[in-house]
Each structure stands twice: as structure tokens, then as C-alpha cells.
Amino acid sequence: MLKTGRGAHAPAFLVMDVIAAANAAAAALPAGAPGVLRMEVGQPSTGAPRGAAEAAIRALQAGAAMGYTEAFGLASLRQRISRHYADKYGADIPARRIAVTVGASGAFPLAFLAAFDPGDRIAMAAPFYPPYANILTGLGMRPVMLPCDAATRFQPTIAMLEALDPLPDGVIIASPCNPAGTMLSPEDLAALAGWCHGNGVRLISDEIYHGLSYGLAESTAAALSPSAVVVNSFSKYFSMTGWRIGWLVLPEDLLRPVECLAQNLFISAPHVAQIAAEAAFDCTEELEANKAAYRRNRDRLLAELPAAGLDRLAEADGAFYLWADVSALTNDSVELAARLLAEAGIAATPGVDFDRTRGRHFLRLSYCGAESAMAEAPGRIRRWLRR
């Protein structure tokens, strides 16, 4: 028998399977039937902002070669991201510390390979974004789960980290987080970043939902620790999922290691996507209108889902997800999600994607879809649960 590698045993990212099932269900609907409500995936229903698309069109019409860029990306885009940190956070992040990546998904293996070795232990809150653990495992590293619940607002604490023996080699945090949508306060983030730096624990801060918060202040680990790695992306606030463009803010000791890895693994992020991304920073009015729509969706669902039968929801401080405790309905969120799609036409992601033990009691519902669809969802859920 031929050998297969460790990567051949990577678990599925279940939300992608739900997308496929929802696509199949939608394609099989008879003419005139109610459509499938898409609440499974964290993909804005809006496309790239118009100014970003037009910048790409202009570059293509001008006959730009769209070849390789430097491994860390176009100098003008890196400078624009640097200015974004100054404008938004008051942080002085020089452009040379910014690496443009093939989405946040391309940023994580670069960061993990540069910062950690096979066998290293990297802690994260559970529930968590599945590719954190799946990428680490594929690279021979060891995810360490910190069971979190509503009592810690689904975020890790310093006490949890101090209880680990030995201390982990790294910690991954996300604020706002996926799937619960909760955030660390600026004070808690600063304390955690300081603890990690002081204890030689590499902090990886996933900030891809920055820009999508609904009352709490956002702060960046890049301004709080000289050793932290920050991951961000144009996929969420900037509504550019399919353009596959993100970035890293790197500490000094990882600059050349990540550059060498990027040269070998990816060469560079897509040139045309970098041009569009730079222009996206000037589309604030459109992007803020998108955010306002997400907030209306959030407020509607928080108000109406409890009456529909889903009354245990995490505090949705940011991102565009509701983490729903469905333990009163089921011990099998995979089966519940399948029935919800087949019988009510609502696609949702089972919680086991994000927490392999307690996730059987949870569903994740995304609310970044069209407002008309989000307005219809509570009624469908209520009718289905009361059949």
C-alpha cells in the first residue's frame, strides 16, 4: 500500500460541505418554490466595493502585465495598509513589516511555519475557527483547546493559559471571533498581549473581522506587543472574499523567515487583487453602508429568534455570526442542520465544526446575507420548530 502523508487525514471544514449541500438543494427546487436562505457561510452578500472593481478594470484595460509582485506585495498597497493602522488605531506600523498574502488562509501557514516547530503546542479558545487547528495539525503542531463558554464570553483568559503545564509555545486569539462574534476589551487584549510577550509565548491575533463591531472598541495586537503576529484580510469588512487577498503584520524577527516562505509557497498574492484592495480603502461610504445592513440583520435576529425558539445566543459584539445553543432541541447539531436545510430551506453550520466536543449542542448562523432573507429566517425557523 502506498504511503499517505499526515495532511491526507485533515478533517473536513464542514461549512464547505454545507455550502455544497445548500447549492444542491437550491438547484433541485422546483420553479416558484421558496429559495434556500443562506446562513451557513461568512461571505458578505455584497461584492467588492465599486471603486475596487473599477480600479481592477482600469488596470486590465490599460494592458497592465499583472505579473508577479514582490513576495510581500506591491509597495503602494503595503504603504496604504500602514496608513490604515495610523488612521484607525494611531499605531506606527512601517510598511516593511506588512506582508500581503493570499487571503488570511494563506497567511496562517506562513505565520505558523515561521513561528513554530513540529510538536509545538499552540493554545486557542474552543469554539474556534476550524482551519486554525487543521492547519496546525497538518504541519505537525499540536492544538491545545481552552474550553470557553458564555462565562468567559467564549474568549480565552490569562488564568487559562497560566494553568497549562508547560506553557504553550503560542496562542491564537480572534476578536471579534468566529463563531461566537464576541470580542476582547482593549484592556483584556493588552493584558493578554503583555502576558504572552513576557512569558515567551508567541501571540497570533486574528483580526479579520475588524471594522465589523457594534459598540465595543477595536484594538490591534500590533500596537500592544513587539512579538505578536497579526492576521487580517480584505474578505470580510471589505467584502472581497473571492479576490483572495489579506495581510500579515510581522514582528522584526519573523520578517525574513516569512518572506522566504512566501517566496517558495506562493510567490506573491494575485497582482490584480492587490490593485483592487488598495482602492478598497477609499470606498468607506459603501463599506459602512454594508456594515449598517449587517447590524440591522443582527438586531432583527437577536430580537426575533428567541421568540422563534432559539433563545440562547452568544453576545454578538462583532463579525456577522450568531452562536446558538440548541441543546434544548438536540444532541446532534449535524443532524439538526441537515434537517433544517431539507425541511425549512435554511442552511446553517453545525457547531461541531468549531468545537469537537460541545459543538454538538450549537449551530452557527451567519447574518451577512441580504436583508430580505434575514427578515424571513425567524418566521421559517418558528414554523419549522412548531410543526
KETORMAR-353515 format. One record per residue (C-alpha): residue number from 1; residue in three letters; x, y, z. Coordinates in Angstrom, 2 decimals. Layout:
   nr  rest     east    north       up
  NUM   ALA        X        Y        Z
...
***
This chain:
   nr  rest     east    north       up
    1   MET     0.00     0.00     0.00
    2   LEU     1.28     3.43    -0.88
    3   LYS     2.07     5.84     1.93
    4   THR    -0.14     8.86     2.52
    5   GLY     1.00    11.91     4.43
    6   ARG    -0.34    13.49     7.58
    7   GLY    -2.16    16.08     5.50
    8   ALA    -4.26    13.37     3.86
    9   HIS    -6.05    12.94     7.18
   10   ALA    -7.05    16.58     7.67
   11   PRO   -10.64    16.87     8.90
   12   ALA   -13.21    18.46     6.64
   13   PHE   -14.08    22.11     7.08
   14   LEU   -17.76    21.25     7.46
   15   VAL   -19.10    24.63     6.40
   16   MET   -17.76    23.90     2.91
   17   ASP   -19.76    20.65     2.87
   18   VAL   -22.84    22.62     3.96
   19   ILE   -22.28    25.05     1.08
   20   ALA   -22.24    22.13    -1.36
   21   ALA   -25.41    20.65     0.16
   22   ALA   -27.17    24.02     0.07
   23   ASN   -26.16    24.54    -3.57
   24   ALA   -27.56    21.11    -4.44
   25   ALA   -30.79    21.80    -2.53
   26   ALA   -31.24    25.15    -4.28
   27   ALA   -30.62    23.61    -7.71
   28   ALA   -33.26    20.92    -7.06
   29   LEU   -36.04    23.34    -6.12
   30   PRO   -38.99    23.46    -8.49
   31   ALA   -39.83    26.72   -10.22
   32   GLY   -41.56    29.15    -7.89
   33   ALA   -40.55    27.36    -4.68
   34   PRO   -39.16    29.46    -1.80
   35   GLY   -35.39    29.71    -2.06
   36   VAL   -32.76    28.44     0.36
   37   LEU   -31.81    31.02     2.99
   38   ARG   -28.01    31.05     3.14
   39   MET   -26.89    31.41     6.77
   40   GLU   -24.04    28.89     6.67
   41   VAL   -21.07    30.83     5.35
   42   GLY   -19.33    34.02     6.40
   43   GLN   -19.42    35.58     2.98
   44   PRO   -20.93    39.04     2.53
   45   SER   -23.85    39.09     0.12
   46   THR   -22.34    42.24    -1.39
   47   GLY   -19.43    42.03    -3.81
   48   ALA   -16.25    44.05    -3.84
   49   PRO   -16.85    47.79    -3.45
   50   ARG   -17.40    49.52    -6.74
   51   GLY   -14.21    51.57    -6.52
   52   ALA   -12.13    48.42    -6.04
   53   ALA   -13.70    46.69    -9.05
   54   GLU   -13.25    49.79   -11.20
   55   ALA    -9.57    50.02   -10.26
   56   ALA    -9.08    46.44   -11.43
   57   ILE   -10.99    47.16   -14.66
   58   ARG    -8.85    50.22   -15.39
   59   ALA    -5.65    48.25   -14.85
   60   LEU    -6.81    45.46   -17.15
   61   GLN    -7.97    47.85   -19.85
   62   ALA    -4.63    49.66   -19.70
   63   GLY    -2.92    46.38   -20.56
   64   ALA    -1.04    46.01   -17.29
   65   ALA     1.01    42.81   -17.32
   66   MET    -0.33    41.60   -13.94
   67   GLY     2.81    39.60   -13.30
   68   TYR     4.49    38.56   -10.09
   69   THR     4.92    41.24    -7.47
   70   GLU     7.46    41.11    -4.68
   71   ALA     6.67    38.29    -2.27
   72   PHE     5.40    40.79     0.32
   73   GLY     3.23    42.58    -2.25
   74   LEU     3.03    45.92    -4.02
   75   ALA     4.86    48.69    -2.19
   76   SER     1.92    51.06    -2.63
   77   LEU    -0.54    48.59    -1.05
   78   ARG     1.76    47.93     1.91
   79   GLN     2.12    51.67     2.43
   80   ARG    -1.67    52.07     2.29
   81   ILE    -2.13    49.35     4.90
   82   SER     0.47    51.08     7.06
   83   ARG    -1.53    54.31     6.79
   84   HIS    -4.67    52.39     7.75
   85   TYR    -3.03    51.41    11.06
   86   ALA    -2.11    55.02    11.74
   87   ASP    -5.57    56.32    10.87
   88   LYS    -7.63    53.65    12.63
   89   TYR    -5.52    52.73    15.65
   90   GLY    -2.96    55.53    15.96
   91   ALA    -0.29    52.83    15.52
   92   ASP     3.05    53.34    13.77
   93   ILE     3.42    50.15    11.71
   94   PRO     6.06    50.62     8.99
   95   ALA     5.22    49.19     5.57
   96   ARG     8.26    46.90     5.66
   97   ARG     6.56    44.91     8.47
   98   ILE     3.49    44.24     6.34
   99   ALA     3.22    41.17     4.10
  100   VAL     0.40    40.94     1.57
  101   THR    -0.88    37.35     1.44
  102   VAL    -3.23    35.06    -0.48
  103   GLY    -6.08    35.82     1.88
  104   ALA    -5.92    35.17     5.61
  105   SER    -5.93    31.48     4.68
  106   GLY    -2.54    31.94     3.05
  107   ALA    -1.30    33.99     5.99
  108   PHE    -1.83    31.31     8.65
  109   PRO     0.61    28.67     7.31
  110   LEU     3.24    31.37     6.75
  111   ALA     2.89    32.54    10.35
  112   PHE     2.74    29.04    11.82
  113   LEU     5.75    27.74     9.87
  114   ALA     7.85    30.78    10.73
  115   ALA     6.93    30.89    14.43
  116   PHE     6.61    27.23    15.44
  117   ASP     8.16    23.79    15.01
  118   PRO     6.52    20.37    14.69
  119   GLY     5.46    19.25    18.15
  120   ASP     4.95    22.80    19.46
  121   ARG     1.75    23.42    21.42
  122   ILE    -0.50    26.30    20.36
  123   ALA    -3.46    27.21    22.56
  124   MET    -6.79    28.59    21.37
  125   ALA   -10.30    29.07    22.68
  126   ALA   -12.88    26.41    21.89
  127   PRO   -15.08    27.14    19.95
  128   PHE   -12.55    28.14    17.30
  129   TYR   -12.18    28.72    13.57
  130   PRO   -11.57    25.16    12.29
  131   PRO    -8.61    25.82     9.95
  132   TYR    -6.52    27.04    12.92
  133   ALA    -6.41    23.53    14.33
  134   ASN    -6.48    21.72    11.00
  135   ILE    -3.54    23.67     9.54
  136   LEU    -1.51    23.29    12.74
  137   THR    -2.16    19.55    12.82
  138   GLY    -1.23    19.20     9.16
  139   LEU     2.08    20.93     9.93
  140   GLY     2.81    18.57    12.83
  141   MET     1.97    21.07    15.56
  142   ARG    -0.37    20.40    18.47
  143   PRO    -3.51    22.49    19.04
  144   VAL    -4.37    22.89    22.74
  145   MET    -8.04    23.66    23.33
  146   LEU    -9.15    26.04    26.08
  147   PRO   -12.84    25.24    26.72
  148   CYS   -14.68    28.56    26.79
  149   ASP   -18.34    29.38    27.28
  150   ALA   -20.63    32.30    27.95
  151   ALA   -18.96    32.86    31.34
  152   THR   -15.75    33.99    29.56
  153   ARG   -17.71    35.31    26.58
  154   PHE   -16.17    32.49    24.51
  155   GLN   -12.74    34.13    24.81
  156   PRO    -9.59    32.76    26.50
  157   THR    -8.21    34.20    29.73
  158   ILE    -4.72    34.57    31.16
  159   ALA    -5.75    32.25    34.00
  160   MET    -6.47    29.50    31.46
  161   LEU    -3.04    29.94    29.93
  162   GLU    -1.27    30.01    33.28
  163   ALA    -2.98    26.73    34.20
  164   LEU    -1.26    24.95    31.30
  165   ASP     1.86    23.00    32.26
  166   PRO     4.08    23.57    30.42
  167   LEU     3.06    26.91    29.00
  168   PRO     2.14    26.77    25.31
  169   ASP     4.52    27.89    22.59
  170   GLY     1.84    30.07    21.08
  171   VAL    -1.70    31.39    21.47
  172   ILE    -4.24    32.20    18.77
  173   ILE    -6.93    34.75    19.57
  174   ALA    -9.68    36.31    17.48
  175   SER   -11.57    39.47    18.38
  176   PRO   -14.26    39.63    17.03
  177   CYS   -14.24    35.85    16.94
  178   ASN   -15.72    33.23    14.69
  179   PRO   -18.14    31.59    15.54
  180   ALA   -19.40    33.45    18.62
  181   GLY   -18.91    37.05    17.47
  182   THR   -17.59    38.11    20.88
  183   MET   -14.68    40.48    21.49
  184   LEU   -11.90    41.06    23.97
  185   SER   -11.99    44.52    25.51
  186   PRO    -8.97    46.70    24.71
  187   GLU    -7.82    46.24    28.32
  188   ASP    -8.10    42.45    28.18
  189   LEU    -6.31    42.31    24.83
  190   ALA    -3.50    44.50    26.16
  191   ALA    -3.13    42.32    29.25
  192   LEU    -3.08    39.13    27.23
  193   ALA    -0.58    40.53    24.71
  194   GLY     1.68    41.67    27.55
  195   TRP     1.45    38.29    29.28
  196   CYS     2.36    36.44    26.07
  197   HIS     5.35    38.67    25.34
  198   GLY     6.57    38.50    28.94
  199   ASN     6.33    34.70    29.02
  200   GLY     7.85    33.96    25.63
  201   VAL     4.55    32.80    24.14
  202   ARG     4.00    33.85    20.53
  203   LEU     0.67    35.61    20.08
  204   ILE    -1.18    35.20    16.78
  205   SER    -4.03    37.73    16.63
  206   ASP    -6.70    37.08    14.01
  207   GLU    -8.23    40.48    13.26
  208   ILE   -10.06    39.71    10.01
  209   TYR   -13.40    40.94    11.40
  210   HIS   -12.06    44.34    12.37
  211   GLY   -14.35    47.01    11.02
  212   LEU   -17.36    44.86    11.87
  213   SER   -18.06    45.62    15.52
  214   TYR   -21.22    47.04    17.01
  215   GLY   -20.35    49.14    20.01
  216   LEU   -17.14    47.79    21.57
  217   ALA   -13.84    49.42    20.66
  218   GLU   -11.40    47.59    18.42
  219   SER    -7.71    47.49    19.21
  220   THR    -4.87    45.75    17.43
  221   ALA    -2.24    43.49    18.94
  222   ALA     0.23    45.08    16.54
  223   ALA     0.19    48.18    18.77
  224   LEU     0.42    46.21    22.03
  225   SER     3.28    43.75    21.58
  226   PRO     6.55    43.78    19.63
  227   SER     6.39    39.99    19.21
  228   ALA     2.76    39.48    18.13
  229   VAL     1.73    38.41    14.64
  230   VAL    -1.46    39.99    13.28
  231   VAL    -3.56    38.41    10.52
  232   ASN    -6.09    40.47     8.58
  233   SER    -7.96    40.21     5.30
  234   PHE    -9.97    42.08     2.71
  235   SER   -12.62    39.33     2.75
  236   LYS   -14.97    40.49     5.49
  237   TYR   -15.30    44.25     6.08
  238   PHE   -14.05    44.95     2.55
  239   SER   -16.40    42.31     1.06
  240   MET   -13.72    40.76    -1.19
  241   THR   -13.81    37.06    -0.33
  242   GLY   -13.14    35.68    -3.80
  243   TRP   -10.27    38.06    -4.51
  244   ARG    -8.10    36.10    -2.05
  245   ILE    -6.17    38.98    -0.57
  246   GLY    -5.05    39.51     3.02
  247   TRP    -2.08    40.64     5.05
  248   LEU     0.20    39.97     7.98
  249   VAL     1.75    42.45    10.38
  250   LEU     5.01    40.82    11.42
  251   PRO     7.50    41.35    14.25
  252   GLU    11.09    42.05    13.31
  253   ASP    12.34    38.52    13.97
  254   LEU     9.90    36.93    11.52
  255   LEU    10.26    39.33     8.57
  256   ARG    12.88    37.46     6.57
  257   PRO    11.64    33.96     7.55
  258   VAL     8.11    34.75     6.35
  259   GLU     9.42    36.41     3.20
  260   CYS    11.41    33.30     2.28
  261   LEU     8.45    31.04     2.99
  262   ALA     6.14    33.26     0.92
  263   GLN     8.59    33.23    -1.99
  264   ASN     8.58    29.44    -2.02
  265   LEU     4.96    28.66    -1.18
  266   PHE     3.01    31.37    -3.02
  267   ILE     5.48    33.62    -4.91
  268   SER     3.03    36.50    -4.46
  269   ALA    -0.62    37.33    -3.99
  270   PRO    -2.60    37.95    -7.22
  271   HIS    -1.49    41.24    -8.75
  272   VAL    -4.96    42.36    -9.87
  273   ALA    -6.40    41.65    -6.41
  274   GLN    -3.71    43.85    -4.85
  275   ILE    -4.68    46.74    -7.12
  276   ALA    -8.34    46.33    -6.17
  277   ALA    -7.51    46.04    -2.47
  278   GLU    -5.61    49.31    -2.42
  279   ALA    -8.58    51.08    -3.99
  280   ALA   -10.97    49.48    -1.46
  281   PHE    -9.59    51.71     1.29
  282   ASP   -11.21    54.67    -0.46
  283   CYS   -14.70    53.07    -0.51
  284   THR   -15.65    53.87     3.07
  285   GLU   -19.16    55.11     2.34
  286   GLU   -20.16    51.89     0.56
  287   LEU   -18.46    49.67     3.12
  288   GLU   -20.11    51.43     6.05
  289   ALA   -23.47    51.00     4.34
  290   ASN   -22.78    47.26     4.15
  291   LYS   -21.92    47.23     7.84
  292   ALA   -25.13    49.07     8.69
  293   ALA   -27.08    46.36     6.86
  294   TYR   -25.30    43.64     8.85
  295   ARG   -26.16    45.47    12.04
  296   ARG   -29.83    45.66    11.07
  297   ASN   -29.77    41.93    10.34
  298   ARG   -28.11    41.27    13.70
  299   ASP   -30.57    43.40    15.63
  300   ARG   -33.55    41.78    13.92
  301   LEU   -32.33    38.23    14.60
  302   LEU   -31.42    38.97    18.22
  303   ALA   -34.90    40.38    18.72
  304   GLU   -36.88    37.71    16.84
  305   LEU   -35.01    34.40    17.15
  306   PRO   -35.76    33.96    20.88
  307   ALA   -39.48    34.08    20.15
  308   ALA   -38.91    31.64    17.29
  309   GLY   -37.35    29.11    19.67
  310   LEU   -33.62    29.94    19.64
  311   ASP   -33.25    31.86    22.88
  312   ARG   -29.66    31.10    23.95
  313   LEU   -27.41    33.24    21.79
  314   ALA   -23.85    34.47    22.38
  315   GLU   -23.29    38.20    22.68
  316   ALA   -22.77    39.25    19.06
  317   ASP   -20.29    42.09    19.57
  318   GLY   -18.91    41.89    16.06
  319   ALA   -18.32    39.84    12.89
  320   PHE   -21.61    38.53    11.43
  321   TYR   -22.46    35.35    13.29
  322   LEU   -24.84    34.14    15.97
  323   TRP   -23.67    31.18    18.07
  324   ALA   -26.89    29.46    19.09
  325   ASP   -27.10    26.95    21.93
  326   VAL   -29.58    24.33    20.66
  327   SER   -29.08    21.80    23.46
  328   ALA   -32.78    22.04    24.32
  329   LEU   -33.52    20.73    20.82
  330   THR   -30.81    18.21    20.05
  331   ASN   -27.58    16.43    20.99
  332   ASP   -26.61    16.24    17.31
  333   SER   -26.16    19.59    15.58
  334   VAL   -25.07    17.88    12.35
  335   GLU   -28.42    16.11    12.10
  336   LEU   -30.27    19.27    13.12
  337   ALA   -28.52    21.33    10.44
  338   ALA   -29.31    18.69     7.81
  339   ARG   -32.99    18.70     8.76
  340   LEU   -33.13    22.49     8.88
  341   LEU   -31.86    22.60     5.29
  342   ALA   -34.04    19.76     3.99
  343   GLU   -37.25    20.72     5.76
  344   ALA   -37.08    24.50     6.22
  345   GLY   -34.72    25.56     3.45
  346   ILE   -32.26    27.23     5.83
  347   ALA   -28.54    26.46     5.55
  348   ALA   -26.70    26.68     8.90
  349   THR   -23.37    25.31    10.10
  350   PRO   -23.28    22.63    12.81
  351   GLY   -21.31    23.59    15.88
  352   VAL   -19.05    20.53    15.74
  353   ASP   -17.12    22.37    13.04
  354   PHE   -15.96    24.81    15.74
  355   ASP   -15.92    22.69    18.90
  356   ARG   -15.46    18.95    18.50
  357   THR   -16.91    18.07    21.89
  358   ARG   -19.55    20.59    22.96
  359   GLY   -20.30    21.72    19.41
  360   ARG   -22.97    19.07    19.04
  361   HIS   -25.16    21.43    21.08
  362   PHE   -24.62    24.52    18.89
  363   LEU   -25.40    25.98    15.48
  364   ARG   -23.69    28.93    13.82
  365   LEU   -25.95    31.27    11.89
  366   SER   -24.41    33.89     9.60
  367   TYR   -26.31    37.14     9.13
  368   CYS   -24.30    38.80     6.35
  369   GLY   -26.86    37.82     3.73
  370   ALA   -29.45    40.02     2.08
  371   GLU   -31.76    41.83     4.48
  372   SER   -34.83    40.28     2.87
  373   ALA   -33.51    36.79     3.56
  374   MET   -32.60    37.61     7.16
  375   ALA   -36.07    39.08     7.69
  376   GLU   -37.62    35.81     6.52
  377   ALA   -35.43    33.49     8.59
  378   PRO   -37.05    33.82    12.06
  379   GLY   -40.50    33.03    10.69
  380   ARG   -39.26    29.95     8.87
  381   ILE   -37.47    28.71    11.98
  382   ARG   -40.51    29.34    14.17
  383   ARG   -42.84    27.45    11.83
  384   TRP   -40.41    24.55    11.50
  385   LEU   -39.89    24.17    15.24
  386   ARG   -43.61    24.29    15.92
  387   ARG   -44.64    21.66    13.37
***
